[in-house]
């Protein structure tokens, strides 16, 4: 979850649309998939799927 600065109400339909477009561009550039994007008036929820880059046994 990512909240807006000071939890201000900033996410409207126009901002929601631009945010989704940006997330789709990020998917194209990186090995990441935005499974769900949920926007409320003062915060955003992301469910992200990614390919792990480090093996658990390498720690």
PDB file of N, CA, C, O and CB in Angstrom:
ATOM      1  N   UNK A   1       0.834  -1.169   0.000  1.00  0.00           N
ATOM      2  CA  UNK A   1       0.000   0.000   0.000  1.00  0.00           C
ATOM      3  C   UNK A   1       0.886   1.242   0.000  1.00  0.00           C
ATOM      4  O   UNK A   1       1.872   1.304   0.734  1.00  0.00           O
ATOM      5  CB  UNK A   1      -0.953  -0.007   1.207  1.00  0.00           C
ATOM      6  N   UNK A   2       0.548   2.194  -0.792  1.00  0.00           N
ATOM      7  CA  UNK A   2       1.249   3.466  -0.850  1.00  0.00           C
ATOM      8  C   UNK A   2       0.234   4.570  -0.594  1.00  0.00           C
ATOM      9  O   UNK A   2      -0.789   4.657  -1.274  1.00  0.00           O
ATOM     10  CB  UNK A   2       1.969   3.662  -2.226  1.00  0.00           C
ATOM     11  N   UNK A   3       0.518   5.397   0.374  1.00  0.00           N
ATOM     12  CA  UNK A   3      -0.408   6.490   0.671  1.00  0.00           C
ATOM     13  C   UNK A   3       0.125   7.791   0.090  1.00  0.00           C
ATOM     14  O   UNK A   3       1.329   7.962  -0.106  1.00  0.00           O
ATOM     15  CB  UNK A   3      -0.628   6.628   2.194  1.00  0.00           C
ATOM     16  N   UNK A   4      -0.797   8.697  -0.177  1.00  0.00           N
ATOM     17  CA  UNK A   4      -0.406  10.023  -0.656  1.00  0.00           C
ATOM     18  C   UNK A   4       0.229  10.799   0.497  1.00  0.00           C
ATOM     19  O   UNK A   4      -0.028  10.509   1.665  1.00  0.00           O
ATOM     20  CB  UNK A   4      -1.634  10.796  -1.236  1.00  0.00           C
ATOM     21  N   UNK A   5       1.041  11.767   0.168  1.00  0.00           N
ATOM     22  CA  UNK A   5       1.697  12.556   1.208  1.00  0.00           C
ATOM     23  C   UNK A   5       0.637  13.203   2.096  1.00  0.00           C
ATOM     24  O   UNK A   5      -0.301  13.840   1.616  1.00  0.00           O
ATOM     25  CB  UNK A   5       2.626  13.636   0.584  1.00  0.00           C
ATOM     26  N   UNK A   6       0.810  13.024   3.386  1.00  0.00           N
ATOM     27  CA  UNK A   6      -0.112  13.535   4.402  1.00  0.00           C
ATOM     28  C   UNK A   6      -1.526  12.978   4.238  1.00  0.00           C
ATOM     29  O   UNK A   6      -2.488  13.564   4.733  1.00  0.00           O
ATOM     30  CB  UNK A   6      -0.151  15.051   4.349  1.00  0.00           C
ATOM     31  N   UNK A   7      -1.649  11.842   3.539  1.00  0.00           N
ATOM     32  CA  UNK A   7      -2.935  11.170   3.299  1.00  0.00           C
ATOM     33  C   UNK A   7      -3.970  12.117   2.696  1.00  0.00           C
ATOM     34  O   UNK A   7      -5.154  12.048   3.027  1.00  0.00           O
ATOM     35  CB  UNK A   7      -3.474  10.584   4.604  1.00  0.00           C
ATOM     36  N   UNK A   8      -3.518  12.994   1.813  1.00  0.00           N
ATOM     37  CA  UNK A   8      -4.439  13.917   1.145  1.00  0.00           C
ATOM     38  C   UNK A   8      -5.229  13.188   0.062  1.00  0.00           C
ATOM     39  O   UNK A   8      -4.761  12.198  -0.498  1.00  0.00           O
ATOM     40  CB  UNK A   8      -3.667  15.109   0.535  1.00  0.00           C
ATOM     41  N   UNK A   9      -6.409  13.677  -0.222  1.00  0.00           N
ATOM     42  CA  UNK A   9      -7.251  13.103  -1.271  1.00  0.00           C
ATOM     43  C   UNK A   9      -6.753  13.646  -2.606  1.00  0.00           C
ATOM     44  O   UNK A   9      -7.020  14.797  -2.953  1.00  0.00           O
ATOM     45  CB  UNK A   9      -8.777  13.441  -1.045  1.00  0.00           C
ATOM     46  N   UNK A  10      -6.027  12.809  -3.353  1.00  0.00           N
ATOM     47  CA  UNK A  10      -5.459  13.251  -4.627  1.00  0.00           C
ATOM     48  C   UNK A  10      -5.783  12.309  -5.775  1.00  0.00           C
ATOM     49  O   UNK A  10      -5.588  12.671  -6.935  1.00  0.00           O
ATOM     50  CB  UNK A  10      -3.968  13.391  -4.502  1.00  0.00           C
ATOM     51  N   UNK A  11      -6.268  11.120  -5.482  1.00  0.00           N
ATOM     52  CA  UNK A  11      -6.502  10.138  -6.543  1.00  0.00           C
ATOM     53  C   UNK A  11      -7.939  10.243  -7.034  1.00  0.00           C
ATOM     54  O   UNK A  11      -8.882   9.879  -6.331  1.00  0.00           O
ATOM     55  CB  UNK A  11      -6.204   8.703  -6.043  1.00  0.00           C
ATOM     56  N   UNK A  12      -8.087  10.749  -8.259  1.00  0.00           N
ATOM     57  CA  UNK A  12      -9.385  10.782  -8.910  1.00  0.00           C
ATOM     58  C   UNK A  12      -9.303   9.888 -10.148  1.00  0.00           C
ATOM     59  O   UNK A  12      -8.312   9.181 -10.327  1.00  0.00           O
ATOM     60  CB  UNK A  12      -9.804  12.250  -9.285  1.00  0.00           C
ATOM     61  N   UNK A  13     -10.316   9.907 -10.996  1.00  0.00           N
ATOM     62  CA  UNK A  13     -10.341   9.030 -12.169  1.00  0.00           C
ATOM     63  C   UNK A  13      -9.204   9.326 -13.138  1.00  0.00           C
ATOM     64  O   UNK A  13      -8.636   8.404 -13.722  1.00  0.00           O
ATOM     65  CB  UNK A  13     -11.667   9.163 -12.888  1.00  0.00           C
ATOM     66  N   UNK A  14      -8.868  10.591 -13.314  1.00  0.00           N
ATOM     67  CA  UNK A  14      -7.794  10.966 -14.239  1.00  0.00           C
ATOM     68  C   UNK A  14      -6.440  10.477 -13.720  1.00  0.00           C
ATOM     69  O   UNK A  14      -5.645   9.935 -14.488  1.00  0.00           O
ATOM     70  CB  UNK A  14      -7.765  12.498 -14.442  1.00  0.00           C
ATOM     71  N   UNK A  15      -6.177  10.660 -12.446  1.00  0.00           N
ATOM     72  CA  UNK A  15      -4.926  10.201 -11.846  1.00  0.00           C
ATOM     73  C   UNK A  15      -4.871   8.673 -11.868  1.00  0.00           C
ATOM     74  O   UNK A  15      -3.809   8.096 -12.106  1.00  0.00           O
ATOM     75  CB  UNK A  15      -4.785  10.732 -10.394  1.00  0.00           C
ATOM     76  N   UNK A  16      -5.992   8.022 -11.626  1.00  0.00           N
ATOM     77  CA  UNK A  16      -6.073   6.565 -11.664  1.00  0.00           C
ATOM     78  C   UNK A  16      -5.684   6.045 -13.044  1.00  0.00           C
ATOM     79  O   UNK A  16      -4.927   5.080 -13.153  1.00  0.00           O
ATOM     80  CB  UNK A  16      -7.490   6.092 -11.293  1.00  0.00           C
ATOM     81  N   UNK A  17      -6.190   6.671 -14.085  1.00  0.00           N
ATOM     82  CA  UNK A  17      -5.885   6.253 -15.454  1.00  0.00           C
ATOM     83  C   UNK A  17      -4.393   6.426 -15.774  1.00  0.00           C
ATOM     84  O   UNK A  17      -3.780   5.535 -16.362  1.00  0.00           O
ATOM     85  CB  UNK A  17      -6.735   7.056 -16.454  1.00  0.00           C
ATOM     86  N   UNK A  18      -3.819   7.547 -15.396  1.00  0.00           N
ATOM     87  CA  UNK A  18      -2.395   7.800 -15.649  1.00  0.00           C
ATOM     88  C   UNK A  18      -1.532   6.818 -14.857  1.00  0.00           C
ATOM     89  O   UNK A  18      -0.533   6.315 -15.371  1.00  0.00           O
ATOM     90  CB  UNK A  18      -2.024   9.259 -15.279  1.00  0.00           C
ATOM     91  N   UNK A  19      -1.910   6.545 -13.618  1.00  0.00           N
ATOM     92  CA  UNK A  19      -1.169   5.598 -12.784  1.00  0.00           C
ATOM     93  C   UNK A  19      -1.167   4.207 -13.405  1.00  0.00           C
ATOM     94  O   UNK A  19      -0.133   3.539 -13.417  1.00  0.00           O
ATOM     95  CB  UNK A  19      -1.768   5.544 -11.374  1.00  0.00           C
ATOM     96  N   UNK A  20      -2.294   3.765 -13.915  1.00  0.00           N
ATOM     97  CA  UNK A  20      -2.376   2.455 -14.555  1.00  0.00           C
ATOM     98  C   UNK A  20      -1.513   2.407 -15.821  1.00  0.00           C
ATOM     99  O   UNK A  20      -0.869   1.391 -16.081  1.00  0.00           O
ATOM    100  CB  UNK A  20      -3.839   2.119 -14.895  1.00  0.00           C
ATOM    101  N   UNK A  21      -1.490   3.473 -16.601  1.00  0.00           N
ATOM    102  CA  UNK A  21      -0.641   3.530 -17.798  1.00  0.00           C
ATOM    103  C   UNK A  21       0.836   3.439 -17.423  1.00  0.00           C
ATOM    104  O   UNK A  21       1.606   2.754 -18.096  1.00  0.00           O
ATOM    105  CB  UNK A  21      -0.905   4.827 -18.585  1.00  0.00           C
ATOM    106  N   UNK A  22       1.226   4.116 -16.368  1.00  0.00           N
ATOM    107  CA  UNK A  22       2.615   4.070 -15.898  1.00  0.00           C
ATOM    108  C   UNK A  22       2.966   2.655 -15.457  1.00  0.00           C
ATOM    109  O   UNK A  22       4.054   2.161 -15.755  1.00  0.00           O
ATOM    110  CB  UNK A  22       2.839   5.069 -14.734  1.00  0.00           C
ATOM    111  N   UNK A  23       2.055   2.006 -14.753  1.00  0.00           N
ATOM    112  CA  UNK A  23       2.312   0.631 -14.310  1.00  0.00           C
ATOM    113  C   UNK A  23       2.468  -0.310 -15.501  1.00  0.00           C
ATOM    114  O   UNK A  23       3.309  -1.208 -15.460  1.00  0.00           O
ATOM    115  CB  UNK A  23       1.177   0.140 -13.398  1.00  0.00           C
ATOM    116  N   UNK A  24       1.684  -0.128 -16.554  1.00  0.00           N
ATOM    117  CA  UNK A  24       1.823  -0.955 -17.749  1.00  0.00           C
ATOM    118  C   UNK A  24       3.162  -0.713 -18.434  1.00  0.00           C
ATOM    119  O   UNK A  24       3.759  -1.650 -18.964  1.00  0.00           O
ATOM    120  CB  UNK A  24       0.679  -0.677 -18.722  1.00  0.00           C
ATOM    121  N   UNK A  25       3.639   0.518 -18.433  1.00  0.00           N
ATOM    122  CA  UNK A  25       4.961   0.812 -18.986  1.00  0.00           C
ATOM    123  C   UNK A  25       6.062   0.155 -18.157  1.00  0.00           C
ATOM    124  O   UNK A  25       7.047  -0.332 -18.712  1.00  0.00           O
ATOM    125  CB  UNK A  25       5.185   2.327 -19.053  1.00  0.00           C
ATOM    126  N   UNK A  26       5.905   0.139 -16.855  1.00  0.00           N
ATOM    127  CA  UNK A  26       6.891  -0.511 -15.976  1.00  0.00           C
ATOM    128  C   UNK A  26       6.922  -2.006 -16.259  1.00  0.00           C
ATOM    129  O   UNK A  26       7.994  -2.612 -16.264  1.00  0.00           O
ATOM    130  CB  UNK A  26       6.562  -0.250 -14.477  1.00  0.00           C
ATOM    131  N   UNK A  27       5.747  -2.615 -16.496  1.00  0.00           N
ATOM    132  CA  UNK A  27       5.697  -4.038 -16.820  1.00  0.00           C
ATOM    133  C   UNK A  27       6.504  -4.362 -18.069  1.00  0.00           C
ATOM    134  O   UNK A  27       7.162  -5.401 -18.134  1.00  0.00           O
ATOM    135  CB  UNK A  27       4.258  -4.482 -17.009  1.00  0.00           C
ATOM    136  N   UNK A  28       6.457  -3.485 -19.049  1.00  0.00           N
ATOM    137  CA  UNK A  28       7.176  -3.714 -20.303  1.00  0.00           C
ATOM    138  C   UNK A  28       8.688  -3.654 -20.113  1.00  0.00           C
ATOM    139  O   UNK A  28       9.426  -4.377 -20.783  1.00  0.00           O
ATOM    140  CB  UNK A  28       6.748  -2.690 -21.345  1.00  0.00           C
ATOM    141  N   UNK A  29       9.154  -2.802 -19.207  1.00  0.00           N
ATOM    142  CA  UNK A  29      10.590  -2.597 -19.032  1.00  0.00           C
ATOM    143  C   UNK A  29      11.242  -3.568 -18.056  1.00  0.00           C
ATOM    144  O   UNK A  29      12.435  -3.851 -18.171  1.00  0.00           O
ATOM    145  CB  UNK A  29      10.838  -1.205 -18.571  1.00  0.00           C
ATOM    146  N   UNK A  30      10.483  -4.074 -17.106  1.00  0.00           N
ATOM    147  CA  UNK A  30      11.045  -4.917 -16.056  1.00  0.00           C
ATOM    148  C   UNK A  30      10.281  -6.231 -15.979  1.00  0.00           C
ATOM    149  O   UNK A  30       9.176  -6.337 -16.513  1.00  0.00           O
ATOM    150  CB  UNK A  30      11.012  -4.193 -14.696  1.00  0.00           C
ATOM    151  N   UNK A  31      10.850  -7.218 -15.329  1.00  0.00           N
ATOM    152  CA  UNK A  31      10.194  -8.510 -15.145  1.00  0.00           C
ATOM    153  C   UNK A  31       9.257  -8.428 -13.949  1.00  0.00           C
ATOM    154  O   UNK A  31       9.495  -9.040 -12.908  1.00  0.00           O
ATOM    155  CB  UNK A  31      11.237  -9.645 -14.950  1.00  0.00           C
ATOM    156  N   UNK A  32       8.202  -7.668 -14.119  1.00  0.00           N
ATOM    157  CA  UNK A  32       7.234  -7.465 -13.050  1.00  0.00           C
ATOM    158  C   UNK A  32       5.837  -7.419 -13.676  1.00  0.00           C
ATOM    159  O   UNK A  32       5.663  -6.934 -14.793  1.00  0.00           O
ATOM    160  CB  UNK A  32       7.541  -6.152 -12.245  1.00  0.00           C
ATOM    161  N   UNK A  33       4.852  -7.929 -12.944  1.00  0.00           N
ATOM    162  CA  UNK A  33       3.471  -7.937 -13.403  1.00  0.00           C
ATOM    163  C   UNK A  33       2.592  -7.359 -12.311  1.00  0.00           C
ATOM    164  O   UNK A  33       2.598  -7.847 -11.181  1.00  0.00           O
ATOM    165  CB  UNK A  33       3.012  -9.369 -13.784  1.00  0.00           C
ATOM    166  N   UNK A  34       1.839  -6.328 -12.639  1.00  0.00           N
ATOM    167  CA  UNK A  34       0.867  -5.762 -11.704  1.00  0.00           C
ATOM    168  C   UNK A  34      -0.416  -6.574 -11.827  1.00  0.00           C
ATOM    169  O   UNK A  34      -1.174  -6.413 -12.784  1.00  0.00           O
ATOM    170  CB  UNK A  34       0.608  -4.234 -11.990  1.00  0.00           C
ATOM    171  N   UNK A  35      -0.652  -7.441 -10.857  1.00  0.00           N
ATOM    172  CA  UNK A  35      -1.815  -8.320 -10.885  1.00  0.00           C
ATOM    173  C   UNK A  35      -3.074  -7.534 -10.558  1.00  0.00           C
ATOM    174  O   UNK A  35      -4.099  -7.691 -11.220  1.00  0.00           O
ATOM    175  CB  UNK A  35      -1.640  -9.488  -9.901  1.00  0.00           C
ATOM    176  N   UNK A  36      -2.999  -6.693  -9.544  1.00  0.00           N
ATOM    177  CA  UNK A  36      -4.136  -5.860  -9.132  1.00  0.00           C
ATOM    178  C   UNK A  36      -3.632  -4.468  -8.775  1.00  0.00           C
ATOM    179  O   UNK A  36      -2.568  -4.313  -8.175  1.00  0.00           O
ATOM    180  CB  UNK A  36      -4.895  -6.497  -7.925  1.00  0.00           C
ATOM    181  N   UNK A  37      -4.410  -3.462  -9.153  1.00  0.00           N
ATOM    182  CA  UNK A  37      -4.137  -2.079  -8.758  1.00  0.00           C
ATOM    183  C   UNK A  37      -5.455  -1.530  -8.217  1.00  0.00           C
ATOM    184  O   UNK A  37      -6.433  -1.405  -8.954  1.00  0.00           O
ATOM    185  CB  UNK A  37      -3.579  -1.201  -9.976  1.00  0.00           C
ATOM    186  N   UNK A  38      -5.471  -1.208  -6.937  1.00  0.00           N
ATOM    187  CA  UNK A  38      -6.669  -0.671  -6.319  1.00  0.00           C
ATOM    188  C   UNK A  38      -6.419   0.745  -5.841  1.00  0.00           C
ATOM    189  O   UNK A  38      -5.509   0.991  -5.049  1.00  0.00           O
ATOM    190  CB  UNK A  38      -7.125  -1.555  -5.160  1.00  0.00           C
ATOM    191  N   UNK A  39      -7.227   1.670  -6.322  1.00  0.00           N
ATOM    192  CA  UNK A  39      -7.030   3.083  -5.990  1.00  0.00           C
ATOM    193  C   UNK A  39      -8.176   3.559  -5.110  1.00  0.00           C
ATOM    194  O   UNK A  39      -9.348   3.366  -5.436  1.00  0.00           O
ATOM    195  CB  UNK A  39      -6.930   3.951  -7.275  1.00  0.00           C
ATOM    196  N   UNK A  40      -7.824   4.183  -3.991  1.00  0.00           N
ATOM    197  CA  UNK A  40      -8.800   4.842  -3.142  1.00  0.00           C
ATOM    198  C   UNK A  40      -8.493   6.337  -3.211  1.00  0.00           C
ATOM    199  O   UNK A  40      -7.595   6.735  -3.954  1.00  0.00           O
ATOM    200  CB  UNK A  40      -8.753   4.295  -1.653  1.00  0.00           C
ATOM    201  N   UNK A  41      -9.190   7.153  -2.482  1.00  0.00           N
ATOM    202  CA  UNK A  41      -8.999   8.609  -2.586  1.00  0.00           C
ATOM    203  C   UNK A  41      -7.654   9.077  -2.063  1.00  0.00           C
ATOM    204  O   UNK A  41      -7.115  10.075  -2.542  1.00  0.00           O
ATOM    205  CB  UNK A  41     -10.090   9.322  -1.839  1.00  0.00           C
ATOM    206  N   UNK A  42      -7.096   8.354  -1.066  1.00  0.00           N
ATOM    207  CA  UNK A  42      -5.843   8.827  -0.487  1.00  0.00           C
ATOM    208  C   UNK A  42      -4.742   7.766  -0.442  1.00  0.00           C
ATOM    209  O   UNK A  42      -3.698   7.992   0.170  1.00  0.00           O
ATOM    210  CB  UNK A  42      -6.097   9.329   0.896  1.00  0.00           C
ATOM    211  N   UNK A  43      -4.960   6.609  -1.083  1.00  0.00           N
ATOM    212  CA  UNK A  43      -3.913   5.594  -1.136  1.00  0.00           C
ATOM    213  C   UNK A  43      -4.151   4.624  -2.290  1.00  0.00           C
ATOM    214  O   UNK A  43      -5.234   4.579  -2.874  1.00  0.00           O
ATOM    215  CB  UNK A  43      -3.842   4.831   0.190  1.00  0.00           C
ATOM    216  N   UNK A  44      -3.108   3.845  -2.605  1.00  0.00           N
ATOM    217  CA  UNK A  44      -3.155   2.884  -3.702  1.00  0.00           C
ATOM    218  C   UNK A  44      -2.658   1.540  -3.181  1.00  0.00           C
ATOM    219  O   UNK A  44      -1.691   1.481  -2.421  1.00  0.00           O
ATOM    220  CB  UNK A  44      -2.300   3.368  -4.921  1.00  0.00           C
ATOM    221  N   UNK A  45      -3.321   0.461  -3.591  1.00  0.00           N
ATOM    222  CA  UNK A  45      -2.874  -0.892  -3.273  1.00  0.00           C
ATOM    223  C   UNK A  45      -2.348  -1.528  -4.553  1.00  0.00           C
ATOM    224  O   UNK A  45      -2.978  -1.440  -5.607  1.00  0.00           O
ATOM    225  CB  UNK A  45      -4.032  -1.749  -2.650  1.00  0.00           C
ATOM    226  N   UNK A  46      -1.175  -2.176  -4.451  1.00  0.00           N
ATOM    227  CA  UNK A  46      -0.599  -2.898  -5.574  1.00  0.00           C
ATOM    228  C   UNK A  46      -0.423  -4.353  -5.174  1.00  0.00           C
ATOM    229  O   UNK A  46       0.071  -4.639  -4.084  1.00  0.00           O
ATOM    230  CB  UNK A  46       0.753  -2.273  -6.013  1.00  0.00           C
ATOM    231  N   UNK A  47      -0.820  -5.275  -6.040  1.00  0.00           N
ATOM    232  CA  UNK A  47      -0.466  -6.678  -5.916  1.00  0.00           C
ATOM    233  C   UNK A  47       0.460  -6.949  -7.090  1.00  0.00           C
ATOM    234  O   UNK A  47       0.037  -6.944  -8.246  1.00  0.00           O
ATOM    235  CB  UNK A  47      -1.744  -7.637  -5.911  1.00  0.00           C
ATOM    236  N   UNK A  48       1.733  -7.186  -6.778  1.00  0.00           N
ATOM    237  CA  UNK A  48       2.764  -7.267  -7.806  1.00  0.00           C
ATOM    238  C   UNK A  48       3.370  -8.657  -7.814  1.00  0.00           C
ATOM    239  O   UNK A  48       3.645  -9.236  -6.764  1.00  0.00           O
ATOM    240  CB  UNK A  48       3.854  -6.203  -7.578  1.00  0.00           C
ATOM    241  N   UNK A  49       3.576  -9.187  -9.019  1.00  0.00           N
ATOM    242  CA  UNK A  49       4.237 -10.471  -9.190  1.00  0.00           C
ATOM    243  C   UNK A  49       5.552 -10.223  -9.901  1.00  0.00           C
ATOM    244  O   UNK A  49       5.615  -9.470 -10.873  1.00  0.00           O
ATOM    245  CB  UNK A  49       3.344 -11.478  -9.982  1.00  0.00           C
ATOM    246  N   UNK A  50       6.606 -10.866  -9.404  1.00  0.00           N
ATOM    247  CA  UNK A  50       7.934 -10.611  -9.943  1.00  0.00           C
ATOM    248  C   UNK A  50       8.747 -11.892  -9.953  1.00  0.00           C
ATOM    249  O   UNK A  50       8.436 -12.846  -9.240  1.00  0.00           O
ATOM    250  CB  UNK A  50       8.653  -9.525  -9.130  1.00  0.00           C
ATOM    251  N   UNK A  51       9.793 -11.903 -10.768  1.00  0.00           N
ATOM    252  CA  UNK A  51      10.728 -13.016 -10.806  1.00  0.00           C
ATOM    253  C   UNK A  51      11.826 -12.727  -9.782  1.00  0.00           C
ATOM    254  O   UNK A  51      12.450 -11.667  -9.837  1.00  0.00           O
ATOM    255  CB  UNK A  51      11.323 -13.224 -12.250  1.00  0.00           C
ATOM    256  N   UNK A  52      12.070 -13.651  -8.851  1.00  0.00           N
ATOM    257  CA  UNK A  52      13.120 -13.400  -7.860  1.00  0.00           C
ATOM    258  C   UNK A  52      14.494 -13.338  -8.527  1.00  0.00           C
ATOM    259  O   UNK A  52      14.786 -14.106  -9.443  1.00  0.00           O
ATOM    260  CB  UNK A  52      13.108 -14.492  -6.774  1.00  0.00           C
ATOM    261  N   UNK A  53      15.318 -12.429  -8.063  1.00  0.00           N
ATOM    262  CA  UNK A  53      16.653 -12.284  -8.643  1.00  0.00           C
ATOM    263  C   UNK A  53      17.733 -12.908  -7.786  1.00  0.00           C
ATOM    264  O   UNK A  53      18.858 -13.090  -8.253  1.00  0.00           O
ATOM    265  CB  UNK A  53      16.965 -10.832  -8.859  1.00  0.00           C
ATOM    266  N   UNK A  54      17.421 -13.240  -6.545  1.00  0.00           N
ATOM    267  CA  UNK A  54      18.382 -13.853  -5.640  1.00  0.00           C
ATOM    268  C   UNK A  54      17.855 -15.200  -5.159  1.00  0.00           C
ATOM    269  O   UNK A  54      16.669 -15.345  -4.864  1.00  0.00           O
ATOM    270  CB  UNK A  54      18.675 -12.926  -4.443  1.00  0.00           C
ATOM    271  N   UNK A  55      18.719 -16.148  -5.087  1.00  0.00           N
ATOM    272  CA  UNK A  55      18.365 -17.446  -4.553  1.00  0.00           C
ATOM    273  C   UNK A  55      18.335 -17.385  -3.035  1.00  0.00           C
ATOM    274  O   UNK A  55      19.141 -16.680  -2.427  1.00  0.00           O
ATOM    275  CB  UNK A  55      19.348 -18.519  -5.034  1.00  0.00           C
ATOM    276  N   UNK A  56      17.421 -18.109  -2.422  1.00  0.00           N
ATOM    277  CA  UNK A  56      17.335 -18.127  -0.973  1.00  0.00           C
ATOM    278  C   UNK A  56      18.599 -18.736  -0.373  1.00  0.00           C
ATOM    279  O   UNK A  56      19.031 -18.329   0.705  1.00  0.00           O
ATOM    280  CB  UNK A  56      16.094 -18.906  -0.518  1.00  0.00           C
ATOM    281  N   UNK A  57      19.190 -19.702  -1.060  1.00  0.00           N
ATOM    282  CA  UNK A  57      20.385 -20.371  -0.542  1.00  0.00           C
ATOM    283  C   UNK A  57      21.645 -19.511  -0.650  1.00  0.00           C
ATOM    284  O   UNK A  57      22.663 -19.848  -0.047  1.00  0.00           O
ATOM    285  CB  UNK A  57      20.600 -21.672  -1.281  1.00  0.00           C
ATOM    286  N   UNK A  58      21.602 -18.429  -1.390  1.00  0.00           N
ATOM    287  CA  UNK A  58      22.786 -17.580  -1.523  1.00  0.00           C
ATOM    288  C   UNK A  58      22.971 -16.620  -0.350  1.00  0.00           C
ATOM    289  O   UNK A  58      23.993 -15.939  -0.272  1.00  0.00           O
ATOM    290  CB  UNK A  58      22.703 -16.792  -2.804  1.00  0.00           C
ATOM    291  N   UNK A  59      22.004 -16.555   0.560  1.00  0.00           N
ATOM    292  CA  UNK A  59      22.120 -15.666   1.714  1.00  0.00           C
ATOM    293  C   UNK A  59      22.963 -16.288   2.718  1.00  0.00           C
ATOM    294  O   UNK A  59      23.193 -15.705   3.777  1.00  0.00           O
ATOM    295  CB  UNK A  59      20.791 -15.324   2.306  1.00  0.00           C
TER     296      UNK A  59
END
